[in-house]
Amino acid sequence: MKILIVDDEELARARLRDLLREIDQDFQIIQAENGKAALEVIGREVPDLVLMDIRMPVMDGLEAAYHLSTMQPAPTVIFTTAYQDHALAAFEANAVDYLLKPIRRDRLQKSLERARIITHTRMEKILEQEPHGNVRSFLVSTNAGRKELVPVVEIAFFKADGKYVVAGWRGREILIDEPLKSLETEFAGRFLRIHRNALVAVDHIESLLRETAGSCSLKIRGKDILLAVSRRHLMHVRRTIRDLGQG
């Protein structure tokens, strides 16, 4: 079995590695220091099981597990945590196993024996039960079978295009396989609805321009991009820009 250990603390990774060796010397063990690094490793190594800490910098374990749950096949994930808090109830309710640090060998062995694959639906339920929510820092774009992590803070806009959503990022347009409505809900406050088929990142708005025939468009900061604003959303867009001191 190939096992990926994900933890930002080197000592925690070393302890888990030693415990796994005690259980079975034949385990193939690989490591990553946060969720983002784990996704990159998994793309190359394809582990059978992921032992993942929850609280980590760059990308935490919950967000990484959400992305993992969309993979085919999805690897089995067991969460590890030093915090016996609200998250544990959510994991138990959705049949996701977790290990409370400091991790004991017998508990780890039992968890390995009963580990289950985290489905995408189960992961969404876990995130919904988080009292403070768990807004993602990254989205995943798939192009020709290759997955690319896209920092949400760098996305300028989302536009619906048939069954997909196009995200404007670093001067490119990439496909995101998620509904526009769910993106609007998750990133409320960061992205502004300007049209039935478009959201714009508030931090990327440069100005509101009036076009011919009374229509209006938003200009994206630093880019030669104009996005149409519908009459239905115009008042809210104007109010948002005024509050930003850009009107």
C-alpha positions, -999 to +999 in steps of 0.1 A: +000+000+000+012+035-009+004+060+019+008+098+017+014+117+050+003+153+049+013+175+078+031+209+081+051+197+112+081+175+103+080+158+137+044+148+133+052+133+099+081+114+113+060+100+141+033+088+117+060+073+094+075+054+123+041+041+134+033+029+099+066+011+097+058-007+130+025-018+115+039-030+082+074-026+069+061-030+033+041+003+033+054+027+007+054+061+024+055+095+008+051+130+024+038+165+018+038+196+040+004+211+032-027+205+012-015+222-020+017+201-020-003+170-014-025+176-045+007+180-065+022+148-051-010+128-056-011+138-093+023+120-097+022+093-071-014+081-069-014+069-033-040+044-019-044+063+013-039+098+026-032+106+063-039+143+064-037+170+091-065+195+092-050+228+102-021+237+078-009+268+060-013+275+022-042+249+019-058+231+049-068+195+050-105+201+045-100+220+013-075+195+000-099+166+008-127+184-011-105+185-042-094+149-037-131+138-035-136+149-071-108+126-084-115+093-102-107+072-084-106+092-052-080+081-026-090+071+009-085+099+034-080+098+071-079+131+089-054+137+117-059+166+142-047+179+175-080+197+181-110+180+196-135+206+184-165+211+162-150+194+132-150+159+148-188+158+151-190+165+114-166+138+105-184+112+127-218+122+112-205+116+077-185+084+083-151+100+077-125+087+101-101+109+120-072+104+144-067+126+174-031+135+181-010+122+198-018+092+176-015+057+191-004+027+171-035+006+179-058+034+169-040+040+137-041+003+128-079+001+134-084+032+113-063+017+084-085-014+085-118+004+083-108+034+062-134+045+036-132+066+005-145+101+010-171+108-016-177+143-030-212+144-015-199+135+020-171+161+018-197+188+009-217+178+039-187+181+062-179+216+049-216+226+053-214+216+090-184+237+097-196+266+120-173+291+103-176+276+068-146+265+049-142+288+019-116+274-005-084+292-014-080+273-046-101+259-074-092+232-098-092+235-136-088+204-158-072+207-192-064+177-214-065+155-183-041+178-164-053+194-132-042+229-124-046+247-090-060+282-094-057+307-065-092+322-059-076+356-050-061+358-085-094+351-104-109+383-119-142+369-131-164+339-137-186+335-168-211+308-175-205+290-208-228+261-213-223+234-187-190+249-177-178+281-161-149+301-175-126+318-150-104+347-159-070+341-144-036+356-153-047+368-187-061+334-195-096+319-196-098+284-180-127+260-175-140+253-140-165+224-137-187+240-110-220+259-112-219+297-112-246+298-084-226+276-060-195+298-067-215+329-059-227+314-027-193+302-015-175+334-024-202+359-014-185+392-006-155+385-028-174+381-061-202+404-073-230+392-095-231+416-126-252+395-150-271+363-149-241+346-164-212+365-148-195+372-115-166+397-110-141+398-082-146+430-063-109+436-059-104+434-096-129+461-106-113+492-122-144+512-133-180+512-145-183+524-181-215+536-199-218+522-234-240+533-263-277+529-260-274+532-222-258+499-215-230+496-190-198+475-187-172+468-160-135+472-168-112+447-151-082+463-135-049+460-155-066+442-184-083+451-216-114+433-206-150+447-205-179+427-190-215+436-196-236+446-166-273+438-168-300+464-159-312+441-132-278+442-114-267+477-123-280+494-091-262+470-068-230+472-089-230+510-087-236+508-049-207+484-045-183+506-066-194+537-047-187+519-014-152+511-027-146+547-035-143+540-072-176+556-084 
